[in-house]
């Protein structure tokens, strides 16, 4: 499942994938996506991982629009 999440992150985030980290919480046995720039921390599952990663990337782009060259 981790490979599936990492591959999806690479496709969605592209060259900005360094800004999103996939974390496995041993105590709960759950995966999370974290973005330091937006302070987002969201749970990933088989069913929601594409939506979560897309939403987080959108938030990241909105947060960083100025330095990404978007006016």
N, CA, C and O atoms as a GROMACS GRO file, in nm:
protein
  284
    1UNK      N    1   0.082  -0.119   0.000
    1UNK     CA    2   0.000   0.000   0.000
    1UNK      C    3   0.087   0.126   0.000
    1UNK      O    4   0.051   0.225  -0.063
    2UNK      N    5   0.200   0.123   0.068
    2UNK     CA    6   0.288   0.240   0.072
    2UNK      C    7   0.333   0.279  -0.068
    2UNK      O    8   0.334   0.397  -0.102
    3UNK      N    9   0.371   0.181  -0.149
    3UNK     CA   10   0.415   0.209  -0.286
    3UNK      C   11   0.304   0.277  -0.365
    3UNK      O   12   0.330   0.369  -0.442
    4UNK      N   13   0.182   0.234  -0.345
    4UNK     CA   14   0.067   0.294  -0.414
    4UNK      C   15   0.055   0.442  -0.375
    4UNK      O   16   0.032   0.527  -0.462
    5UNK      N   17   0.071   0.472  -0.247
    5UNK     CA   18   0.062   0.611  -0.200
    5UNK      C   19   0.178   0.695  -0.255
    5UNK      O   20   0.158   0.808  -0.298
    6UNK      N   21   0.298   0.640  -0.253
    6UNK     CA   22   0.415   0.713  -0.302
    6UNK      C   23   0.404   0.739  -0.452
    6UNK      O   24   0.436   0.849  -0.498
    7UNK      N   25   0.359   0.641  -0.527
    7UNK     CA   26   0.341   0.659  -0.672
    7UNK      C   27   0.236   0.766  -0.702
    7UNK      O   28   0.255   0.849  -0.791
    8UNK      N   29   0.127   0.764  -0.628
    8UNK     CA   30   0.022   0.864  -0.647
    8UNK      C   31   0.074   1.003  -0.613
    8UNK      O   32   0.044   1.100  -0.683
    9UNK      N   33   0.150   1.014  -0.506
    9UNK     CA   34   0.207   1.143  -0.466
    9UNK      C   35   0.300   1.195  -0.575
    9UNK      O   36   0.296   1.314  -0.607
   10UNK      N   37   0.383   1.109  -0.631
   10UNK     CA   38   0.476   1.149  -0.736
   10UNK      C   39   0.401   1.199  -0.861
   10UNK      O   40   0.443   1.296  -0.923
   11UNK      N   41   0.292   1.132  -0.898
   11UNK     CA   42   0.214   1.174  -1.015
   11UNK      C   43   0.145   1.308  -0.990
   11UNK      O   44   0.143   1.394  -1.078
   12UNK      N   45   0.088   1.326  -0.872
   12UNK     CA   46   0.011   1.446  -0.843
   12UNK      C   47   0.101   1.566  -0.812
   12UNK      O   48   0.080   1.674  -0.867
   13UNK      N   49   0.199   1.547  -0.727
   13UNK     CA   50   0.283   1.656  -0.681
   13UNK      C   51   0.398   1.689  -0.775
   13UNK      O   52   0.451   1.800  -0.771
   14UNK      N   53   0.438   1.595  -0.859
   14UNK     CA   54   0.545   1.619  -0.955
   14UNK      C   55   0.672   1.667  -0.889
   14UNK      O   56   0.719   1.606  -0.792
   15UNK      N   57   0.729   1.776  -0.939
   15UNK     CA   58   0.856   1.827  -0.887
   15UNK      C   59   0.844   1.886  -0.747
   15UNK      O   60   0.945   1.916  -0.683
   16UNK      N   61   0.723   1.904  -0.700
   16UNK     CA   62   0.702   1.958  -0.565
   16UNK      C   63   0.679   1.847  -0.463
   16UNK      O   64   0.641   1.875  -0.349
   17UNK      N   65   0.701   1.722  -0.501
   17UNK     CA   66   0.671   1.610  -0.411
   17UNK      C   67   0.755   1.610  -0.284
   17UNK      O   68   0.718   1.546  -0.185
   18UNK      N   69   0.866   1.683  -0.284
   18UNK     CA   70   0.947   1.695  -0.162
   18UNK      C   71   0.869   1.762  -0.049
   18UNK      O   72   0.902   1.744   0.068
   19UNK      N   73   0.766   1.839  -0.083
   19UNK     CA   74   0.690   1.915   0.017
   19UNK      C   75   0.585   1.832   0.090
   19UNK      O   76   0.525   1.878   0.187
   20UNK      N   77   0.563   1.710   0.044
   20UNK     CA   78   0.464   1.622   0.106
   20UNK      C   79   0.532   1.494   0.151
   20UNK      O   80   0.607   1.432   0.076
   21UNK      N   81   0.506   1.455   0.273
   21UNK     CA   82   0.566   1.335   0.330
   21UNK      C   83   0.457   1.235   0.364
   21UNK      O   84   0.353   1.271   0.419
   22UNK      N   85   0.483   1.109   0.332
   22UNK     CA   86   0.391   1.002   0.370
   22UNK      C   87   0.449   0.935   0.494
   22UNK      O   88   0.564   0.892   0.495
   23UNK      N   89   0.368   0.926   0.597
   23UNK     CA   90   0.413   0.876   0.727
   23UNK      C   91   0.329   0.756   0.766
   23UNK      O   92   0.207   0.754   0.747
   24UNK      N   93   0.395   0.656   0.820
   24UNK     CA   94   0.324   0.540   0.875
   24UNK      C   95   0.333   0.547   1.026
   24UNK      O   96   0.442   0.550   1.083
   25UNK      N   97   0.218   0.550   1.092
   25UNK     CA   98   0.212   0.557   1.238
   25UNK      C   99   0.202   0.414   1.291
   25UNK      O  100   0.098   0.349   1.277
   26UNK      N  101   0.308   0.367   1.352
   26UNK     CA  102   0.316   0.229   1.398
   26UNK      C  103   0.209   0.199   1.502
   26UNK      O  104   0.145   0.094   1.497
   27UNK      N  105   0.188   0.289   1.595
   27UNK     CA  106   0.094   0.265   1.704
   27UNK      C  107  -0.048   0.238   1.654
   27UNK      O  108  -0.119   0.152   1.707
   28UNK      N  109  -0.089   0.313   1.551
   28UNK     CA  110  -0.225   0.297   1.501
   28UNK      C  111  -0.233   0.209   1.375
   28UNK      O  112  -0.340   0.161   1.338
   29UNK      N  113  -0.119   0.190   1.309
   29UNK     CA  114  -0.117   0.113   1.185
   29UNK      C  115  -0.178   0.188   1.069
   29UNK      O  116  -0.228   0.126   0.975
   30UNK      N  117  -0.175   0.322   1.073
   30UNK     CA  118  -0.238   0.404   0.970
   30UNK      C  119  -0.134   0.489   0.898
   30UNK      O  120  -0.029   0.522   0.952
   31UNK      N  121  -0.166   0.523   0.773
   31UNK     CA  122  -0.081   0.611   0.692
   31UNK      C  123  -0.138   0.752   0.692
   31UNK      O  124  -0.259   0.773   0.696
   32UNK      N  125  -0.046   0.849   0.689
   32UNK     CA  126  -0.084   0.990   0.685
   32UNK      C  127   0.001   1.062   0.582
   32UNK      O  128   0.115   1.023   0.555
   33UNK      N  129  -0.054   1.169   0.526
   33UNK     CA  130   0.021   1.260   0.440
   33UNK      C  131   0.036   1.389   0.518
   33UNK      O  132  -0.059   1.438   0.578
   34UNK      N  133   0.158   1.444   0.516
   34UNK     CA  134   0.185   1.568   0.587
   34UNK      C  135   0.252   1.668   0.495
   34UNK      O  136   0.336   1.632   0.412
   35UNK      N  137   0.214   1.793   0.510
   35UNK     CA  138   0.274   1.902   0.434
   35UNK      C  139   0.313   2.011   0.533
   35UNK      O  140   0.227   2.072   0.596
   36UNK      N  141   0.443   2.035   0.547
   36UNK     CA  142   0.491   2.135   0.643
   36UNK      C  143   0.449   2.277   0.604
   36UNK      O  144   0.421   2.359   0.691
   37UNK      N  145   0.444   2.304   0.476
   37UNK     CA  146   0.410   2.438   0.428
   37UNK      C  147   0.269   2.480   0.469
   37UNK      O  148   0.248   2.594   0.509
   38UNK      N  149   0.174   2.388   0.459
   38UNK     CA  150   0.035   2.420   0.492
   38UNK      C  151  -0.007   2.369   0.629
   38UNK      O  152  -0.118   2.395   0.675
   39UNK      N  153   0.083   2.296   0.693
   39UNK     CA  154   0.056   2.236   0.824
   39UNK      C  155  -0.057   2.132   0.817
   39UNK      O  156  -0.125   2.106   0.916
   40UNK      N  157  -0.075   2.073   0.698
   40UNK     CA  158  -0.180   1.972   0.680
   40UNK      C  159  -0.131   1.836   0.726
   40UNK      O  160  -0.015   1.801   0.707
   41UNK      N  161  -0.221   1.760   0.785
   41UNK     CA  162  -0.194   1.623   0.832
   41UNK      C  163  -0.323   1.546   0.810
   41UNK      O  164  -0.419   1.561   0.886
   42UNK      N  165  -0.324   1.462   0.705
   42UNK     CA  166  -0.447   1.392   0.670
   42UNK      C  167  -0.422   1.244   0.656
   42UNK      O  168  -0.316   1.201   0.612
   43UNK      N  169  -0.521   1.166   0.693
   43UNK     CA  170  -0.512   1.020   0.687
   43UNK      C  171  -0.531   0.971   0.545
   43UNK      O  172  -0.615   1.022   0.471
   44UNK      N  173  -0.452   0.871   0.507
   44UNK     CA  174  -0.462   0.809   0.375
   44UNK      C  175  -0.520   0.669   0.388
   44UNK      O  176  -0.481   0.592   0.475
   45UNK      N  177  -0.613   0.637   0.300
   45UNK     CA  178  -0.667   0.502   0.292
   45UNK      C  179  -0.666   0.461   0.145
   45UNK      O  180  -0.639   0.542   0.056
   46UNK      N  181  -0.696   0.335   0.119
   46UNK     CA  182  -0.705   0.286  -0.019
   46UNK      C  183  -0.806   0.366  -0.100
   46UNK      O  184  -0.784   0.395  -0.217
   47UNK      N  185  -0.918   0.403  -0.036
   47UNK     CA  186  -1.027   0.469  -0.108
   47UNK      C  187  -1.008   0.620  -0.123
   47UNK      O  188  -1.055   0.677  -0.221
   48UNK      N  189  -0.939   0.685  -0.028
   48UNK     CA  190  -0.935   0.830  -0.032
   48UNK      C  191  -0.800   0.890  -0.072
   48UNK      O  192  -0.790   1.012  -0.082
   49UNK      N  193  -0.698   0.810  -0.094
   49UNK     CA  194  -0.563   0.865  -0.112
   49UNK      C  195  -0.550   0.961  -0.229
   49UNK      O  196  -0.480   1.062  -0.218
   50UNK      N  197  -0.616   0.935  -0.342
   50UNK     CA  198  -0.607   1.027  -0.455
   50UNK      C  199  -0.673   1.161  -0.424
   50UNK      O  200  -0.617   1.266  -0.454
   51UNK      N  201  -0.790   1.156  -0.364
   51UNK     CA  202  -0.860   1.280  -0.328
   51UNK      C  203  -0.781   1.360  -0.225
   51UNK      O  204  -0.767   1.482  -0.238
   52UNK      N  205  -0.729   1.292  -0.124
   52UNK     CA  206  -0.653   1.361  -0.019
   52UNK      C  207  -0.528   1.426  -0.077
   52UNK      O  208  -0.501   1.543  -0.050
   53UNK      N  209  -0.452   1.352  -0.156
   53UNK     CA  210  -0.328   1.407  -0.214
   53UNK      C  211  -0.358   1.521  -0.311
   53UNK      O  212  -0.283   1.618  -0.316
   54UNK      N  213  -0.465   1.510  -0.390
   54UNK     CA  214  -0.505   1.620  -0.479
   54UNK      C  215  -0.544   1.744  -0.400
   54UNK      O  216  -0.501   1.854  -0.433
   55UNK      N  217  -0.625   1.726  -0.296
   55UNK     CA  218  -0.668   1.840  -0.212
   55UNK      C  219  -0.548   1.906  -0.145
   55UNK      O  220  -0.539   2.029  -0.139
   56UNK      N  221  -0.457   1.824  -0.095
   56UNK     CA  222  -0.340   1.880  -0.028
   56UNK      C  223  -0.251   1.956  -0.127
   56UNK      O  224  -0.194   2.059  -0.092
   57UNK      N  225  -0.239   1.905  -0.250
   57UNK     CA  226  -0.159   1.974  -0.350
   57UNK      C  227  -0.224   2.107  -0.389
   57UNK      O  228  -0.154   2.207  -0.407
   58UNK      N  229  -0.354   2.108  -0.402
   58UNK     CA  230  -0.426   2.231  -0.433
   58UNK      C  231  -0.400   2.336  -0.323
   58UNK      O  232  -0.368   2.451  -0.352
   59UNK      N  233  -0.415   2.294  -0.198
   59UNK     CA  234  -0.391   2.386  -0.085
   59UNK      C  235  -0.247   2.436  -0.086
   59UNK      O  236  -0.221   2.554  -0.059
   60UNK      N  237  -0.153   2.348  -0.117
   60UNK     CA  238  -0.012   2.386  -0.125
   60UNK      C  239   0.010   2.490  -0.234
   60UNK      O  240   0.080   2.589  -0.213
   61UNK      N  241  -0.051   2.470  -0.350
   61UNK     CA  242  -0.036   2.564  -0.461
   61UNK      C  243  -0.097   2.700  -0.427
   61UNK      O  244  -0.038   2.804  -0.458
   62UNK      N  245  -0.213   2.700  -0.363
   62UNK     CA  246  -0.277   2.826  -0.324
   62UNK      C  247  -0.189   2.898  -0.221
   62UNK      O  248  -0.171   3.019  -0.230
   63UNK      N  249  -0.137   2.825  -0.127
   63UNK     CA  250  -0.052   2.883  -0.022
   63UNK      C  251   0.076   2.943  -0.081
   63UNK      O  252   0.124   3.045  -0.032
   64UNK      N  253   0.130   2.881  -0.185
   64UNK     CA  254   0.259   2.921  -0.240
   64UNK      C  255   0.248   2.985  -0.378
   64UNK      O  256   0.347   2.989  -0.451
   65UNK      N  257   0.132   3.033  -0.414
   65UNK     CA  258   0.110   3.088  -0.549
   65UNK      C  259   0.206   3.202  -0.582
   65UNK      O  260   0.254   3.211  -0.695
   66UNK      N  261   0.234   3.287  -0.489
   66UNK     CA  262   0.318   3.404  -0.515
   66UNK      C  263   0.458   3.365  -0.560
   66UNK      O  264   0.507   3.418  -0.660
   67UNK      N  265   0.521   3.274  -0.489
   67UNK     CA  266   0.658   3.239  -0.527
   67UNK      C  267   0.662   3.139  -0.641
   67UNK      O  268   0.768   3.116  -0.700
   68UNK      N  269   0.547   3.078  -0.674
   68UNK     CA  270   0.542   2.984  -0.787
   68UNK      C  271   0.519   3.060  -0.919
   68UNK      O  272   0.512   2.998  -1.024
   69UNK      N  273   0.507   3.192  -0.914
   69UNK     CA  274   0.491   3.272  -1.034
   69UNK      C  275   0.348   3.296  -1.076
   69UNK      O  276   0.324   3.337  -1.190
   70UNK      N  277   0.253   3.272  -0.989
   70UNK     CA  278   0.113   3.292  -1.022
   70UNK      C  279   0.069   3.424  -0.959
   70UNK      O  280   0.093   3.449  -0.841
   71UNK      N  281   0.006   3.508  -1.039
   71UNK     CA  282  -0.038   3.637  -0.984
   71UNK      C  283  -0.187   3.638  -0.960
   71UNK      O  284  -0.241   3.739  -0.913
   0.00000   0.00000   0.00000
